[in-house]
Amino acid sequence: MSRLVHVVGAGLAGLAAAVQLQRRGARVVLHEAAEQAGGRCRSYYDAKLGATIDSGNHLMMSGNVATLNYARAIGAADELTGPALAEFPFVDLATRARWTVRMSSGWLPWWIFDQNARVPNTGPSDYLSLIPLLFAKPGRSVAQTMRGNGPLWDRLLSPLFRAMLNVEPRDASAELTAAMVRETVLAGGLACRPLVARNGLSSAFVDPALRLLQHGGATIKLGSRLEKIVFAANVNTSRVQALDFVEQSILLDANAAVILAVPPDIAQTLVPGLRAPTRFAATVSVYFAVEPPFGLPPVTGLVNGTAQWLFASDGRVSATIYAAEHLLDTPHEELAARLWAEVAQAANLPAAPMPAWQVVVDKRATFAALPDQETQRPGTRTRWTNLMLAGDWTATGLPATMEGAIRSGQKAADTLLNQPMERR
């Protein structure tokens, strides 16, 4: 008899777990408390703009192997787009300087020896500053591990690290930063092409997964909120006995298991004694209803501005501020005006009139990728044999990224199915 698995939470981690379970022959019931799947990674129609926008901009890399494999598995690989080569255009909003970092395709960094490809005002020796990061000790910050100043830092590493980690890069966990650098920058240009979802996050990661799951016979329950996990009272039996949802209680037999893929604060209310990150970081994205000028790259880095990255897609441009906690109390009109001035300058658009805009704030977009928070992340397994955890906040070895969320879901599914089935 195939394993029956209840996946609680239909964010990216839960969807990845459900898809992996189904591919390996398990029966899947997917529960989501909200009325739509996707969690923080979804698209929705915004009446103010008259367009579908994302819940926030997400910068992906071609070295995000789990993300690309997940997109292929759900039939959505063509939804991800980006430049053919690893090119990162930048604009310095203070000096109006423009440059493009062009990384070599192979893993040997020939590009640092080409002054037309590397960061302006840097030499090959400047890039040796990354080496100490690769030997980072647990519990140390980036500032305690490598040099965090100079043109290379200001014009490439700082904006790139901020987008990956969603905290002030100097304060970030050196271990997590090193993990991202190894899988992207040091893996060569083929692993460092910036990617975006051409038709939105839902079209790339959510809707195709739901269709695949439904076609494979999975049960999908939206608006299904889990209120309590009932654990076996017998001290000799470490397992989940039942799931109490608002609308029903589900008893779990020896063939049934659970993957809990919910935010950490919710997980802590459901699982006794669960340790999880306690500090979180915000993002702010502002979308503008304007057609991007011809030739504007899908992704542009911004230096010496409020926002760090500019995104362009059909019918709109947008800018995102990472580690944006200091701006959460700023009126949206002020934020929109400030970012439009930067966007207009970077994209060579008229500064007036400002087009229709929408501000999207996520106060708890990610856990804060700080050294002390890294030690709070739980593993996939719990002390209950039929309960696994998934989420970008679990111990993935990566910051809270889409790649980490997908890996966590797949690992939870594989860990569960690879252990022997319980006997009674």
N, C-alpha and C positions, 0 to 999 in steps of 0.2 A: 504494500500500500504506500502511495506517495505521501510525503510529509505535508501537513497542513500548516501554513505559516500565516499568522496575522501580522501584517506590517502596519504599525501605528505611526502615521505621519506621512503625508504625500508631498513633502518637499523633495529636493533633488536627491538627498540621501535615501529617503524612503522609496522613491521611484527607482533609483538604481538598484536597491535591494530587491524590490519586487520583480524587476526585469531579470536580474540574475537568478533569482529563485525559480522563476518560470522557465528560464532557459535550461535549468538543471532538473526540471521535471517536478518541482514542488507545486502544490496547489496554494494559491495566494488569495488572501482577503486583505485589501488595502483600505485602511480607515483614515479619514482626514476630518479634523474638527471644522475646518472652514468649508465654505460652499464651493471652493475651487481648489484644484491641486497646484503645486508649484512652490508654495511657501514664499520665501524671499526671492525666488527665481521664477518670475512669471511676468506675463504681459496683461494689460487691461486697456479697455477703451476709455479715453479721457475726453469728456464732452467739451471741455474748455478749448482743447486743441483740435477737436474733431478728428482724432487719430488714435491709433493704438500705440501705447508706450510701454516701456519696461518698468519694473519696480525699482530700477536702478541700473546704471551701466556696469557691465562686467567685462573686464579685460582678460582674455584668455590667451594662451600661448600654444604654438603648434607642438611643444614638448609636453603638453598635458595629455599624456597617453590614455589615461582612463576616461577623460572627457571625450576624446575623439573616438575611442572604442565604443563608448556608450552611445554616442550619436550614430555610429554605424549600426549598432545592434538594433536601434529603434527606427532605422531607415531615414535618418535626418542628417547624414554627413554633409549633404549639399547645402544645408542651412547655415553652415559656418563659412565665413569669408574673410579674406585678408590679403595683403600683398603677397606676391609670388616669392619675394625675397624678404629676409629679415631686415626691414628698414623702419627706422623710428624717426619721423620728422619732429622737430622741436621748434618752438617759438619762444624767445625771451621777451616777455611783455614789457620789461623795463627798458631794454636797449633796442628792441625791435629786430634783434639779430635772429636769423633763421639758419638751421643746419639739419642735416639728416645723418643719423648713425646707420651705417650699412655693415652688417656683420657678415663674415665669411660663411659660406654654406656648410663647409666641413667643420670638424671639431677643432682643428688648428686655427688659432685666432689671427689669421693673416691681416685682418682688417685693422688691428691696432698699429700696424706698421705703415698704413696708408693715411696720410693726413686728410685726404678727402673723404675717408670713411669713418675715421674715429671722431671722438668729441673734440671740437675746436679748443685750441690752447692746451692740449694734452700731448704727451709723448708716450711711447711704448712702456717706459718704466713706470708711469703712473698706474698702469693696470695691475702691477704687482701688488698694489694695496689690497686686492681681493684675496690674496693667498692666505693671510692669517684667518680670514673668515672660514676657510675650509677646515681649519683645525680648532674651531670654536669649542670652548668648554661649556658643559651644561651650566645654566644659571647665569650666564654672562650676556651682556647687551652688545649690540653692534658697536657702540661707542667704546666699550671696554675691549674690543677685539680688533678693530681696524680703524684707519684714519677716515674721519667723516667730514672732510672739507676739501676745497679745491675745485677746479673746473670739472673733473670727472664726477665727483660727488654731486655737485650742484646741477650739472647739465645732463646727467644720465641716471646715476645710481639712486639719488634721493627720490625723484619722481617715480622711478620704476619700483623701488622698494616700498614706497608709500602705497602704491596701488596694490601691491601683492600682500602687504601686511596690515594696512589700514590703521597704522599708528605712526607717530613720529619715528622715522627710521633709526635714528641714533639710539632710541630707547628700546627698540625691538629686540626680541630674542635672537641672538646670533645663530643659534642652532637652526631655527626656522628659516632665517634669512639664507643661511648657507644651503639648506635643502632646496630652496627655490632656485638659487644661483646654479647649483649643480645640474638641475633638471632643465634649465633654460639657457642662460648665458654661456655656461661652460660646456654645454652639450653641442654648441655650434648653432649656426644660423638656421638649420633645418628644424631645430627645436625652439627657435626664438622668434618665429613669425607671429605678430599680433593678430588675433582672430576676434571677430564679433559675430553675433547672431544676426544675419541679414534681415530677417523678417520678425525679429523679436525673440525673446527667451522662450515663450510658450511654444512657438512654432518649432524651435530647435530642440527643446528638452522635455517639454511637458506633454503637449497634445499627442505627438507620435508615440510616446511611451504609454499613454492611456489607451490609445487605439490598439497597440500591440498587446497590452495586458488583457483588454476586453476580448480581442480576437482569440487569445490563448485560453480563455475561460476563467480569468481572474474575476473576483467579485470586488467592485469598487464602491465604497460607501463614503460619500461626501456628507458633511454635516454630522459626522459620527464622532462625538467627543468622548474620549476615555476619561472617566472620573476616578477610577480606582483599579489598581492591580491587586488581586487577591493571591497571596502566597500560601503555600501549603503549611498547615499548622504543625504537621509532624516534623520534629526536629531532624529526623533521619531522611527527610525528603526535601531537597532544595530545588523547588520548581514553582513555576507560576501555575496556580490552580484555576483561576478565572479572570476574565476581563469584564469590568463593570462599565458599560457605556451608558450615556444618558437614556437611550431608548431600549437597551436590553443588557442582560448579563450573559456572557458566553463562557461555558465551562470548557476547559481544555483537557482532553484525554492525553494518553501517553504519546500519541502521534502528533500532537499540536505544539506549536512553539510561537514565540513572539519576537519581533524585531522592533525595538522602540526607537523611532527616528523623529523625535520631537526636540524643540529647543531645550537648552540645559535647565532653565528655571522650571519648566514644566516637568522635565524628567525627574528633578529632585523632589517634586511633590508626589511623584508616583513610586519612586524607588527609594526605600529607606537606606540612609547612610551613604547615598551617592555623592561623591566628590565631583565638582565641576567648576569651570572658570566662573569668576565672580565679577570681572570687569569687562566692559564691552565698549566697542568703538562705533561711531556713527559715520554714515555717508550722506551727502546731499547731492542730488542731481537736479539740474535745471534743464528742461526741454524747451526748445524754441521752434515754433511752427514756421520754418523758413526753408526753402530749398537750398541745399549746399551748393556753393559755386563749383563749376566744372573743374575737376582735377583735385578737389580737396580730399586728402587721404581719409580713410575710415577712422583712423586714430592719430591724434597729434598730441605730443607732450607740451605742456605749458610750464614755463619757468618764471619765477618772480610774479606770480599772480595768486588769486584766491583759489582757483581751481587748478588741478594738476593735469587733467586730461580732457581733450576735446574729442567728441565722437560725431561722425557724420553718417547719415543714412537718408534714404529717400524721403523727402518732405520735411525733414527736421535736422537740426543740429542740437547737441547737448553738451554740457560740461559737468564734470563730477569733482567734488571735493572729498578727499579721503581724510580720515581722522578729523572729522568735522564737529566734534563735540563743542568746540568754542563758538560755533556759529548757530547752535540750536535755538537760541533766543532771538536771533536776528529776524526782523520782519521779512516775510517772503518777498515783498515788493522790493525791498532793499537788496536782498540777495539776487533777485532776478536782474535788477538794473546793473549791479556790480559785475555779474557774470556775463551779461550781454555785452558790456563794454569790452571785456576780454575776448569773448567769442568773435565779436565784430572785427576787432583788430587782428586776431589770429587767422580768421577766415577771409579777410578782405571784404567784409560786408558793410553796408552803410550803418553808421551808429544810430541813426534815427530814421524813421520811428522804430521803436523796439517792437518786434513781432509778438504775437500771443505766446504766453509762456506758462509753464507749470513747474512747481517745485515739488520734488519727491524726497522726503526725509525718511531715513531709517535710523532710528536712535540706537538700535541694538543690531546693527548690520552684521557684526562679527564679534567674536570674543577678542579682547585686546591681546595681540601677539607679543606679550611681554614675558621676560624670563620667569617671573613668579607665577604667571597664569599657565604657562606650559606645564608646570608640575601639577596643576590641578586637573588636567584632562584625563578622563577614565579610559580604560581599554575597551575592546569590543565585548569581551566576556564579562559576565557578572557571576555572582556566587550561585545564581539559579541556573540550572543546566539548560532550561528551555527559554532563556531570555538573553538576547543580545542587544547591544547599543549601536546606534549609527548616528552620524551627524558630523559636520565639519568641526565641531567643538570637542570631539573625542580624539584620542591619541593617534592621529594619522601621520605624524611626523612632518606635516605641512601646516602653514597658516590656514585660517578659515577661508578657503577658496572653493570654487566649484569643483576643482580637481580633488580636493580633500573630501568634500561631501560625497562625491561619486565613489571614490575609493572606499570610504567608510561603509557605504551601503553594500558594495560588492563584497567587502571583507566580512561583514556581518552575515551575509547570505552564505558565503562559502564556509565560514567557521561553523555555522549552524548545521549545514548539510554534511560537513565532513566528520562530525562527531556521530558516534553510534546512536541509533534510535533507542529511546527508553523502553524498558520491558517491565511489565507488571505481572 
